[in-house]
């Protein structure tokens, strides 16, 4: 077993260290984050840091890297109070990856990377039309992290848009059917493979399988 301590980590070559640390936690959620400026200029960027915070109220957070002059995402969220999270599909993961390029401020990654904007009534921020699961959020809190200069943005889910047949009877969104992709590190993309769903965990009770991946009824 390899044993890499903090002293070794600090001495690693920069890009090796970045890849090692970013991939250490394994597969991460993958979303296209859509925003719009007060003047109507749209912005799109791929993120892998979205996380669930609670269901009542329905909160989702994500982490932004230190703010830079050409980064419109956080500026747009602060200005309009809204943003969207959109899943990434195999048909367009390369275009999604390209949105991470350092384009100048005011440039729309929707247009440059080949994505269509989708708007719904009473919501300002654009969704990605090609996505099969789209979430609209309103800003609830911004938390600055002095430790490394990053920012945690917390939003409340106010809209959920999905393709037909993706929401099960118990409310679970089937991301397998949705073809939702995931990412490990900064640039390694995967399609998750279902194993099983388990019953609610209780003390002194072994969980049972609600379905297995090879169960046609699952």
Backbone as CSV, one residue per row, in Angstrom:
resi,resn,N_x,N_y,N_z,CA_x,CA_y,CA_z,C_x,C_y,C_z
1,UNK,0.850,-1.196,0.000,0.000,0.000,0.000,0.886,1.248,0.000
2,UNK,0.552,2.191,-0.880,1.287,3.450,-0.896,0.885,4.304,0.303
3,UNK,1.853,4.984,0.880,1.607,5.832,2.046,2.171,7.224,1.746
4,UNK,1.275,8.146,1.441,1.686,9.508,1.068,1.257,10.452,2.181
5,UNK,2.207,10.955,2.936,1.859,11.849,4.044,1.898,13.303,3.590
6,UNK,1.550,14.214,4.522,1.437,15.631,4.184,2.753,16.214,3.688
7,UNK,3.876,15.720,4.223,5.175,16.215,3.776,5.416,15.844,2.320
8,UNK,5.070,14.610,1.957,5.225,14.184,0.572,4.278,14.946,-0.350
9,UNK,3.040,15.147,0.112,2.062,15.881,-0.693,2.575,17.276,-1.023
10,UNK,3.131,17.951,-0.008,3.628,19.311,-0.206,4.779,19.362,-1.203
11,UNK,5.542,18.266,-1.309,6.685,18.255,-2.201,6.411,17.736,-3.596
12,UNK,5.170,17.342,-3.880,4.833,16.804,-5.193,4.839,17.885,-6.265
13,UNK,5.116,17.475,-7.495,5.018,18.393,-8.631,3.590,18.924,-8.710
14,UNK,3.422,20.194,-9.076,2.139,20.894,-8.974,0.996,20.148,-9.633
15,UNK,1.131,19.789,-10.890,0.013,19.175,-11.615,-0.260,17.751,-11.119
16,UNK,0.797,17.046,-10.723,0.607,15.722,-10.125,-0.196,15.848,-8.838
17,UNK,0.150,16.832,-8.011,-0.548,17.044,-6.743,-2.007,17.414,-6.970
18,UNK,-2.271,18.289,-7.939,-3.636,18.698,-8.247,-4.476,17.490,-8.667
19,UNK,-3.923,16.666,-9.562,-4.657,15.488,-10.024,-4.887,14.492,-8.894
20,UNK,-3.878,14.291,-8.052,-3.994,13.357,-6.937,-5.085,13.785,-5.960
21,UNK,-5.060,15.036,-5.540,-6.012,15.523,-4.538,-7.421,15.577,-5.111
22,UNK,-7.561,16.018,-6.361,-8.887,16.124,-6.963,-9.542,14.774,-7.190
23,UNK,-8.735,13.735,-7.410,-9.303,12.404,-7.678,-9.409,11.535,-6.432
24,UNK,-8.875,11.989,-5.303,-8.800,11.156,-4.102,-10.169,10.745,-3.572
25,UNK,-11.168,11.622,-3.687,-12.483,11.312,-3.110,-13.357,10.502,-4.061
26,UNK,-12.839,10.156,-5.245,-13.590,9.313,-6.165,-14.581,10.078,-7.019
27,UNK,-15.633,9.385,-7.419,-16.618,9.980,-8.318,-17.352,11.140,-7.650
28,UNK,-17.586,12.184,-8.434,-18.285,13.366,-7.926,-19.447,13.710,-8.851
29,UNK,-20.394,14.480,-8.314,-21.506,14.933,-9.141,-20.974,15.832,-10.249
30,UNK,-21.679,15.879,-11.349,-21.255,16.658,-12.509,-22.444,17.454,-13.019
31,UNK,-22.302,18.762,-13.054,-23.405,19.618,-13.481,-22.907,20.796,-14.303
32,UNK,-23.766,21.273,-15.177,-23.546,22.543,-15.849,-24.326,23.604,-15.085
33,UNK,-23.630,24.636,-14.646,-24.222,25.699,-13.836,-24.529,26.888,-14.744
34,UNK,-25.812,27.214,-14.849,-26.235,28.305,-15.722,-26.618,29.552,-14.936
35,UNK,-26.130,30.692,-15.406,-26.483,31.974,-14.788,-26.710,33.008,-15.886
36,UNK,-27.213,34.152,-15.474,-27.416,35.252,-16.415,-27.105,36.558,-15.709
37,UNK,-26.493,37.475,-16.427,-26.156,38.777,-15.862,-27.365,39.703,-15.896
38,UNK,-27.275,40.785,-15.165,-28.371,41.755,-15.131,-28.651,42.326,-16.516
39,UNK,-27.633,42.358,-17.383,-27.819,42.893,-18.741,-28.273,41.831,-19.731
40,UNK,-28.525,40.598,-19.265,-29.028,39.537,-20.127,-27.985,38.616,-20.717
41,UNK,-26.705,38.837,-20.438,-25.643,37.970,-20.946,-25.615,36.676,-20.150
42,UNK,-25.715,35.546,-20.822,-25.767,34.250,-20.137,-24.372,33.679,-19.938
43,UNK,-24.255,32.793,-18.958,-22.972,32.190,-18.614,-23.204,30.723,-18.268
44,UNK,-22.238,29.882,-18.595,-22.354,28.449,-18.315,-20.986,27.900,-17.944
45,UNK,-20.939,27.106,-16.869,-19.676,26.475,-16.493,-19.947,25.109,-15.883
46,UNK,-19.011,24.188,-16.069,-19.148,22.848,-15.517,-18.585,22.843,-14.101
47,UNK,-19.298,22.179,-13.178,-18.826,22.081,-11.791,-18.954,20.640,-11.311
48,UNK,-18.124,20.289,-10.330,-18.167,18.934,-9.770,-18.234,18.978,-8.249
49,UNK,-18.786,20.064,-7.725,-18.782,20.243,-6.269,-20.163,20.389,-5.660
50,UNK,-21.227,20.159,-6.431,-22.574,20.320,-5.885,-22.854,19.245,-4.830
51,UNK,-23.530,19.635,-3.751,-23.834,18.679,-2.689,-25.190,18.991,-2.056
52,UNK,-25.848,17.925,-1.591,-27.153,18.022,-0.943,-26.989,18.521,0.486
53,UNK,-27.817,19.483,0.884,-27.751,20.038,2.243,-28.977,19.702,3.077
54,UNK,-30.076,19.391,2.455,-31.298,19.078,3.200,-32.507,19.131,2.290
55,UNK,-33.595,18.458,2.732,-34.801,18.390,1.911,-35.890,19.352,2.364
56,UNK,-35.796,19.866,3.577,-36.828,20.782,4.074,-36.188,21.876,4.929
57,UNK,-35.862,23.028,4.317,-36.085,23.382,2.918,-35.124,22.647,1.987
58,UNK,-35.476,22.548,0.701,-34.641,21.801,-0.243,-33.406,22.602,-0.653
59,UNK,-32.281,22.326,-0.017,-31.072,23.116,-0.215,-29.971,22.319,-0.905
60,UNK,-29.275,22.999,-1.801,-28.110,22.437,-2.479,-26.991,23.465,-2.412
61,UNK,-25.787,23.006,-2.152,-24.637,23.906,-2.132,-23.622,23.506,-3.171
62,UNK,-22.730,24.412,-3.478,-21.585,24.080,-4.319,-20.446,25.023,-3.972
63,UNK,-19.244,24.643,-4.373,-18.045,25.403,-4.041,-17.516,26.106,-5.279
64,UNK,-17.226,27.392,-5.130,-16.608,28.172,-6.200,-15.150,28.416,-5.861
65,UNK,-14.289,28.306,-6.850,-12.878,28.633,-6.660,-12.732,30.132,-6.393
66,UNK,-11.562,30.558,-5.919,-11.372,31.993,-5.659,-11.805,32.856,-6.834
67,UNK,-12.537,33.921,-6.532,-13.127,34.764,-7.564,-12.045,35.472,-8.375
68,UNK,-12.241,35.455,-9.705,-11.317,36.123,-10.612,-12.078,37.123,-11.458
69,UNK,-11.348,38.057,-12.060,-11.990,39.151,-12.779,-12.840,38.675,-13.949
70,UNK,-12.447,37.561,-14.580,-13.200,37.086,-15.745,-14.261,36.049,-15.379
71,UNK,-14.437,35.765,-14.100,-15.401,34.767,-13.664,-16.754,35.429,-13.413
72,UNK,-17.693,35.182,-14.325,-19.000,35.834,-14.232,-19.991,35.079,-13.355
73,UNK,-19.716,33.816,-13.045,-20.718,32.979,-12.383,-21.167,33.553,-11.046
74,UNK,-20.246,33.763,-10.139,-20.608,34.258,-8.811,-21.171,35.667,-8.897
75,UNK,-20.617,36.469,-9.775,-21.110,37.838,-9.960,-22.573,37.819,-10.415
76,UNK,-22.907,36.922,-11.334,-24.279,36.835,-11.833,-25.233,36.332,-10.749
77,UNK,-24.799,35.356,-9.961,-25.658,34.830,-8.890,-25.958,35.917,-7.865
78,UNK,-24.945,36.689,-7.511,-25.155,37.785,-6.559,-26.102,38.836,-7.141
79,UNK,-26.015,39.076,-8.448,-26.814,40.127,-9.079,-28.277,39.729,-9.263
80,UNK,-28.528,38.462,-9.636,-29.896,38.041,-9.950,-30.523,37.159,-8.880
81,UNK,-29.690,36.514,-8.046,-30.214,35.644,-6.994,-30.701,34.304,-7.488
82,UNK,-30.353,33.925,-8.723,-30.820,32.657,-9.267,-29.715,31.954,-10.052
83,UNK,-29.817,30.620,-10.136,-28.909,29.839,-10.978,-29.529,28.478,-11.240
84,UNK,-28.975,27.752,-12.196,-29.494,26.428,-12.529,-28.382,25.396,-12.490
85,UNK,-28.756,24.153,-12.190,-27.857,23.005,-12.282,-28.473,22.025,-13.273
86,UNK,-27.677,21.569,-14.219,-28.161,20.738,-15.323,-27.238,19.535,-15.505
87,UNK,-27.831,18.332,-15.610,-26.979,17.148,-15.714,-26.271,17.093,-17.060
88,UNK,-25.179,16.339,-17.089,-24.355,16.191,-18.291,-24.581,14.799,-18.871
89,UNK,-24.820,14.718,-20.173,-25.080,13.459,-20.858,-23.911,13.087,-21.769
90,UNK,-23.801,11.800,-22.154,-22.694,11.376,-23.016,-22.650,12.129,-24.342
91,UNK,-23.809,12.593,-24.806,-23.845,13.275,-26.094,-23.087,14.597,-26.102
92,UNK,-22.891,15.189,-24.935,-22.270,16.517,-24.949,-21.270,16.740,-23.816
93,UNK,-20.651,15.658,-23.293,-19.712,15.861,-22.190,-18.460,16.620,-22.623
94,UNK,-18.061,16.488,-23.898,-16.886,17.222,-24.360,-17.171,18.724,-24.401
95,UNK,-18.365,19.093,-24.851,-18.744,20.509,-24.845,-18.846,21.032,-23.414
96,UNK,-19.369,20.183,-22.496,-19.453,20.580,-21.086,-18.061,20.837,-20.527
97,UNK,-17.124,19.954,-20.842,-15.744,20.130,-20.384,-15.170,21.453,-20.899
98,UNK,-15.502,21.801,-22.137,-14.954,23.019,-22.740,-15.426,24.281,-22.025
99,UNK,-16.566,24.224,-21.337,-17.039,25.422,-20.628,-16.117,25.814,-19.483
100,UNK,-15.202,24.925,-19.091,-14.267,25.251,-18.008,-13.107,26.118,-18.490
101,UNK,-13.018,26.352,-19.792,-11.952,27.200,-20.326,-12.120,28.636,-19.821
102,UNK,-11.018,29.357,-19.711,-11.038,30.726,-19.170,-11.422,31.735,-20.259
103,UNK,-12.703,31.742,-20.596,-13.187,32.709,-21.577,-13.272,34.095,-20.940
104,UNK,-13.175,35.164,-21.742,-13.266,36.517,-21.197,-14.637,36.797,-20.589
105,UNK,-14.681,37.738,-19.680,-15.948,38.139,-19.067,-16.916,38.627,-20.139
106,UNK,-18.186,38.253,-19.990,-19.215,38.692,-20.929,-19.440,37.750,-22.087
107,UNK,-18.546,36.776,-22.269,-18.686,35.794,-23.345,-19.617,34.675,-22.877
108,UNK,-20.530,34.230,-23.737,-21.491,33.196,-23.368,-20.989,31.816,-23.778
109,UNK,-20.751,30.967,-22.785,-20.362,29.593,-23.073,-21.510,28.802,-23.698
110,UNK,-22.744,29.239,-23.485,-23.870,28.603,-24.169,-23.617,28.626,-25.670
111,UNK,-23.288,29.790,-26.187,-23.096,29.949,-27.623,-21.795,29.303,-28.102
112,UNK,-20.694,29.555,-27.385,-19.392,29.079,-27.838,-19.258,27.557,-27.765
113,UNK,-19.953,26.937,-26.812,-19.798,25.496,-26.605,-20.970,24.678,-27.135
114,UNK,-21.916,25.327,-27.795,-22.973,24.608,-28.495,-24.156,24.177,-27.671
115,UNK,-24.526,24.978,-26.662,-25.685,24.651,-25.832,-26.830,25.624,-26.091
116,UNK,-28.061,25.101,-26.019,-29.252,25.923,-26.183,-29.800,26.320,-24.822
117,UNK,-30.174,27.569,-24.693,-30.770,28.050,-23.446,-32.251,27.684,-23.405
118,UNK,-32.714,27.333,-22.212,-34.133,27.032,-22.002,-34.613,27.868,-20.828
119,UNK,-35.636,28.677,-21.074,-36.181,29.541,-20.028,-37.580,29.085,-19.651
120,UNK,-37.930,29.260,-18.383,-39.283,28.975,-17.916,-39.841,30.228,-17.260
121,UNK,-41.168,30.305,-17.230,-41.826,31.480,-16.663,-41.434,31.703,-15.208
122,UNK,-41.300,32.944,-14.842,-41.015,33.395,-13.477,-39.641,32.969,-12.980
123,UNK,-38.761,32.589,-13.910,-37.399,32.235,-13.519,-36.434,32.839,-14.528
124,UNK,-35.445,33.571,-14.025,-34.572,34.350,-14.889,-33.408,33.558,-15.449
125,UNK,-32.780,32.719,-14.629,-31.570,32.013,-15.054,-31.886,30.970,-16.128
126,UNK,-30.979,30.773,-17.075,-31.216,29.817,-18.160,-30.880,28.381,-17.767
127,UNK,-31.720,27.452,-18.218,-31.439,26.031,-18.117,-30.742,25.566,-19.402
128,UNK,-30.116,24.398,-19.350,-29.528,23.800,-20.546,-30.582,22.924,-21.201
129,UNK,-30.975,23.285,-22.405,-32.072,22.589,-23.072,-31.759,21.116,-23.300
130,UNK,-30.497,20.779,-23.564,-30.127,19.399,-23.872,-30.126,18.481,-22.653
131,UNK,-30.124,19.017,-21.453,-30.070,18.198,-20.243,-31.404,17.510,-19.977
132,UNK,-31.351,16.337,-19.334,-32.581,15.603,-19.014,-33.046,15.839,-17.577
133,UNK,-32.172,16.386,-16.734,-32.545,16.785,-15.377,-32.036,18.199,-15.151
134,UNK,-32.981,19.101,-14.881,-32.648,20.517,-14.716,-33.203,21.011,-13.389
135,UNK,-32.390,21.742,-12.635,-32.803,22.234,-11.320,-32.639,23.747,-11.280
136,UNK,-33.686,24.453,-10.879,-33.625,25.902,-10.707,-33.525,26.246,-9.236
137,UNK,-32.571,27.113,-8.893,-32.323,27.445,-7.487,-32.285,28.946,-7.269
138,UNK,-32.712,29.342,-6.083,-32.622,30.733,-5.656,-31.598,30.843,-4.535
139,UNK,-30.772,31.858,-4.615,-29.685,32.049,-3.657,-30.230,32.245,-2.247
140,UNK,-29.642,31.523,-1.290,-30.038,31.675,0.104,-28.875,32.120,0.989
141,UNK,-27.654,31.717,0.665,-26.528,32.104,1.509,-25.217,31.953,0.743
142,UNK,-24.287,32.855,1.037,-22.928,32.777,0.512,-21.974,32.748,1.699
143,UNK,-21.094,31.763,1.721,-20.155,31.598,2.824,-18.731,31.665,2.271
144,UNK,-17.978,32.644,2.701,-16.583,32.762,2.290,-15.714,31.854,3.165
145,UNK,-14.765,31.170,2.550,-13.869,30.255,3.257,-12.458,30.854,3.257
146,UNK,-12.071,31.536,4.331,-10.745,32.170,4.377,-9.591,31.182,4.241
147,UNK,-9.814,29.933,4.608,-8.757,28.926,4.600,-8.081,28.805,3.235
148,UNK,-8.883,28.873,2.155,-8.292,28.765,0.816,-8.890,29.732,-0.202
149,UNK,-9.704,30.673,0.267,-10.241,31.690,-0.628,-11.415,31.243,-1.477
150,UNK,-11.951,30.058,-1.212,-13.105,29.596,-1.973,-14.401,30.136,-1.373
151,UNK,-15.503,29.893,-2.078,-16.815,30.370,-1.657,-17.826,29.236,-1.750
152,UNK,-18.606,29.049,-0.698,-19.713,28.102,-0.746,-20.998,28.870,-1.031
153,UNK,-21.677,28.458,-2.076,-22.954,29.064,-2.457,-24.070,28.084,-2.135
154,UNK,-25.064,28.532,-1.398,-26.199,27.682,-1.028,-27.466,28.219,-1.686
155,UNK,-28.150,27.340,-2.393,-29.392,27.724,-3.049,-30.533,26.817,-2.646
156,UNK,-31.746,27.347,-2.753,-32.949,26.550,-2.490,-33.572,26.136,-3.819
157,UNK,-33.878,24.855,-3.941,-34.503,24.350,-5.159,-35.932,24.883,-5.256
158,UNK,-36.222,25.574,-6.347,-37.571,26.109,-6.560,-38.211,25.547,-7.823
159,UNK,-37.417,24.876,-8.671,-37.955,24.255,-9.877,-37.163,22.988,-10.194
160,UNK,-37.857,21.942,-10.604,-37.236,20.715,-11.077,-37.884,20.345,-12.406
161,UNK,-37.068,20.219,-13.430,-37.552,19.852,-14.754,-36.857,18.557,-15.167
162,UNK,-37.621,17.539,-15.559,-37.012,16.281,-15.997,-37.697,15.787,-17.263
163,UNK,-36.975,14.951,-18.001,-37.592,14.241,-19.114,-38.641,13.284,-18.561
164,UNK,-39.599,12.906,-19.383,-40.670,12.016,-18.943,-40.119,10.673,-18.482
165,UNK,-40.719,10.120,-17.429,-40.413,8.773,-16.978,-39.194,8.628,-16.100
166,UNK,-38.633,9.728,-15.621,-37.423,9.649,-14.812,-37.691,9.657,-13.310
167,UNK,-38.871,10.107,-12.895,-39.186,10.180,-11.468,-40.026,8.971,-11.076
168,UNK,-39.498,8.173,-10.132,-40.189,6.969,-9.702,-41.351,7.251,-8.780
169,UNK,-42.093,6.202,-8.427,-43.271,6.345,-7.586,-42.922,6.882,-6.202
170,UNK,-41.693,6.618,-5.742,-41.291,7.106,-4.415,-40.587,8.455,-4.488
171,UNK,-40.539,9.052,-5.684,-39.941,10.367,-5.839,-38.488,10.371,-6.262
172,UNK,-37.855,9.188,-6.317,-36.450,9.115,-6.680,-36.256,9.350,-8.180
173,UNK,-35.323,10.220,-8.517,-34.988,10.453,-9.923,-34.026,9.353,-10.367
174,UNK,-34.337,8.686,-11.451,-33.509,7.597,-11.967,-32.428,8.182,-12.874
175,UNK,-31.257,8.416,-12.306,-30.185,9.025,-13.082,-29.553,8.037,-14.064
176,UNK,-29.827,6.739,-13.889,-29.403,5.774,-14.885,-30.165,5.971,-16.174
177,UNK,-31.499,6.040,-16.058,-32.330,6.318,-17.230,-32.033,7.694,-17.807
178,UNK,-31.678,8.616,-16.936,-31.410,9.982,-17.382,-30.072,10.102,-18.112
179,UNK,-29.248,9.051,-18.037,-27.905,9.063,-18.638,-26.998,10.113,-18.007
180,UNK,-27.205,10.379,-16.720,-26.393,11.359,-16.019,-24.963,10.857,-15.858
181,UNK,-24.012,11.678,-16.242,-22.599,11.327,-16.123,-22.025,11.852,-14.811
182,UNK,-20.872,11.314,-14.447,-20.154,11.759,-13.264,-18.690,11.969,-13.643
183,UNK,-17.892,12.466,-12.700,-16.500,12.790,-12.998,-15.627,12.410,-11.812
184,UNK,-14.404,12.007,-12.096,-13.392,11.788,-11.070,-12.211,12.683,-11.413
185,UNK,-11.706,13.385,-10.416,-10.653,14.346,-10.706,-11.199,15.520,-11.498
186,UNK,-10.400,16.044,-12.420,-10.784,17.209,-13.199,-11.265,16.876,-14.600
187,UNK,-10.917,15.681,-15.104,-11.151,15.461,-16.533,-11.446,14.014,-16.913
188,UNK,-11.785,13.162,-15.948,-12.101,11.766,-16.237,-13.597,11.547,-16.044
189,UNK,-14.307,11.276,-17.136,-15.766,11.222,-17.117,-16.261,9.780,-17.178
190,UNK,-17.367,9.509,-16.454,-17.882,8.153,-16.326,-19.405,8.149,-16.395
191,UNK,-19.939,6.989,-16.816,-21.363,6.700,-16.680,-21.514,5.741,-15.505
192,UNK,-22.187,6.140,-14.417,-22.332,5.253,-13.254,-23.115,3.993,-13.612
193,UNK,-22.817,2.912,-12.916,-23.522,1.652,-13.095,-24.254,1.301,-11.804
194,UNK,-25.555,1.094,-11.904,-26.349,0.788,-10.715,-25.993,-0.590,-10.168
195,UNK,-25.964,-0.699,-8.838,-25.736,-1.980,-8.164,-27.027,-2.455,-7.495
196,UNK,-27.607,-1.605,-6.640,-28.841,-1.955,-5.944,-29.358,-0.738,-5.199
197,UNK,-30.611,-0.797,-4.782,-31.157,0.141,-3.803,-31.488,-0.652,-2.553
198,UNK,-31.171,-0.080,-1.389,-31.384,-0.767,-0.118,-32.477,-0.096,0.688
199,UNK,-33.080,-0.874,1.574,-34.122,-0.349,2.453,-33.526,0.630,3.455
200,UNK,-34.380,1.419,4.092,-33.964,2.399,5.099,-33.249,1.693,6.248
201,UNK,-32.083,2.209,6.618,-31.286,1.561,7.658,-31.900,1.767,9.043
202,UNK,-32.028,0.669,9.808,-32.555,0.715,11.171,-31.644,-0.107,12.082
203,UNK,-31.529,0.283,13.358,-30.703,-0.492,14.287,-31.189,-1.942,14.376
204,UNK,-30.236,-2.861,14.448,-30.517,-4.283,14.652,-31.344,-4.904,13.530
205,UNK,-31.361,-4.255,12.371,-32.098,-4.800,11.229,-31.197,-4.752,10.003
206,UNK,-30.990,-5.876,9.379,-30.165,-5.906,8.179,-30.929,-5.300,7.008
207,UNK,-30.294,-4.449,6.228,-30.996,-3.854,5.087,-31.286,-4.905,4.018
208,UNK,-32.419,-4.763,3.369,-32.738,-5.670,2.272,-32.751,-4.878,0.964
209,UNK,-32.574,-5.590,-0.120,-32.495,-4.943,-1.421,-33.891,-4.656,-1.954
210,UNK,-34.121,-3.394,-2.287,-35.370,-3.020,-2.938,-35.360,-3.553,-4.361
211,UNK,-34.221,-3.444,-5.025,-34.005,-4.101,-6.308,-32.514,-4.200,-6.545
212,UNK,-32.130,-5.144,-7.395,-30.760,-5.269,-7.838,-30.667,-4.792,-9.268
213,UNK,-29.449,-4.468,-9.688,-29.262,-3.927,-11.027,-29.689,-4.906,-12.117
214,UNK,-29.577,-6.216,-11.837,-29.955,-7.202,-12.865,-31.413,-7.626,-12.759
215,UNK,-32.181,-6.931,-11.918,-33.605,-7.221,-11.751,-34.393,-6.398,-12.755
216,UNK,-35.060,-7.013,-13.724,-35.821,-6.254,-14.736,-36.893,-5.365,-14.144
217,UNK,-37.365,-5.713,-12.937,-38.414,-4.910,-12.303,-37.858,-3.739,-11.545
218,UNK,-36.531,-3.628,-11.444,-35.903,-2.581,-10.668,-35.982,-1.233,-11.300
